[in-house]
Amino acid sequence: MGSTSCWSVQRQAADSLGISERTLHRWRAAGLLKPGEHYRRKFPNPNSPLLYHLERCEQAMNHACARPWQQLERAPGQSRETLKRH
């Protein structure tokens, strides 16, 4: 078993996590997935495909879902009062 056994390419990672490849991209952009910890390049080249550490990504997903509702992001322009009325 090689050192990359826990790392998967984007398509396999998305399938294993039950999300889309686009969601992986959004989570990277939002900072939920951190470079070097949750994902890395296959080769030291900016055009190289990304590899994802499935266990760490799943832990990040679970941690994000376990946050209290007050800490979750709201759509722009929505206040707490508006959310409470719905």
Residue pairs with C-beta under 8 A, 6 or more apart in sequence:
4 51
6 53
6 54
6 55
7 40
7 51
7 52
7 53
7 54
8 16
8 51
8 52
8 54
9 42
9 49
9 50
9 51
9 52
10 21
10 24
10 49
10 50
10 52
11 21
13 24
13 51
13 52
13 54
13 57
14 20
14 21
14 23
14 24
16 54
17 24
17 54
17 57
17 58
17 61
24 33
24 39
24 52
24 57
27 33
27 60
28 35
28 39
32 60
32 64
33 39
33 52
33 57
33 60
37 53
37 56
38 52
38 53
38 56
38 57
38 60
39 50
39 51
39 52
39 53
39 57
40 50
40 51
41 48
41 49
41 50
41 51
42 48
42 49
42 50
42 51
74 83
